[in-house]
Amino acid sequence: MWKWLWSLNIPPKIRLFGWKCCRNILPTNLSLAKRMPQKDPMCRICQGEEESIMHALFHYHWASKVWDDSNLSIMDELAKSKNLGTLFSTISVKLREEVRLLWVVA
């Protein structure tokens, strides 16, 4: 997965962000609360869930609206994924299969 992530033709800061997400090292309230017990892990905006990377990027109300309105069909994979690493792995496999299929059809 790391080779795939680092080989993407995207700006380095986006690659680094993806890597940090997959490694679960972004400073979300949940990750900070694990290191500082006095820290509240709940999302300060919605107060409905712990603020994890998955919550911030996908489950939070406005984030999920963005994904719903996009043409990307990742919602099924998202429902099955417990973290961003498994989500990226699943999506990368799916993309490779689609590219292979397009190559065969062409």
N, C-alpha and C positions, 0 to 999 in steps of 0.2 A: 504494500500500500504506500509506503514512504516513497519508493521510486516513482510511483504514479503521481503522487502529490507534488514532488519536487520537479517532475518533468512537465507539469502543466505550463502552458504559455500564458501565464498571468503575472501581474506585478508581484515582486518578491514579498511585499508586505501582506498581500492576500494569502500567499503560500504560507508565510509565517503564522498568520492568524489561523489558517486551517490546521497547521501542525499543532499550534497551542490548543486549539479546540480538541483535536484528537487525543492529545496527551493530557487533557483535562487540567491545564495549568493557567487558564484565564482566571482573573480574580473575581469570580462570582461570589455572591453572599454565601452560598453553600460551601464553596472551597475555602473561603476565608474563615467560616465558622468552624471548620474542621481543625484549623490551626489556632484559632482564637475562640474558645468556648463562649465568651461573652458576646460574640457577634451573632446577630439574628440572621439565620439562613433564609428567611422568607423574602420574597420579591417585594421590594419597597413600593413598586407601582401597583401591583394587583393584590398583593397580600394573600393570593390564593394558592400559591405553590412555593416550594423552596426555589430560590434563584440558582438553578443549574445552567450549564451551557445549553442543554437541550431545551430548557424552559425559555431562556432568553432568545434563542434563535428560532424555535419552532412552536413551542406550546403556549407561549404568552399570546394573549388574544390578538394583538395587532400583528405579531409575527406570523401567526397561523393564517390570518387574513391575507397577508402578502403571499404566502405559499399557496393558499387556495386560489388566489387570483392569477397566479403565474401559470404558464403552460407546462411547467415541469410536473411530471407525474411521480412525485416522491412520497406522497402521503401514505401509500400502502407500506413502503419501506420504513417510513418514519414511525408508523404505529408498531412495527416489529422491533425497531432498534432501541436498545437501552442507552446507547451513547453514540457520540458522533463518529467515533472510529468504526464501529460496525455499520453505521449508516453510510459512511464514505465507501467502505469496502463493498457493500451491497450495490451501491449506485455504480461504482467503477466496474464491477462485474457485469451489471446490466448494460452499461454503456458499451463495454467491449463486445458483448453478445449482439447488440444492435448494430454496431459497426461491422462485425463479421457478417451478419445477415444482409446488410446493405451491400457489402462487397460481393457476396454470393449472388444476390439479385442483379447487380450491375454486370 
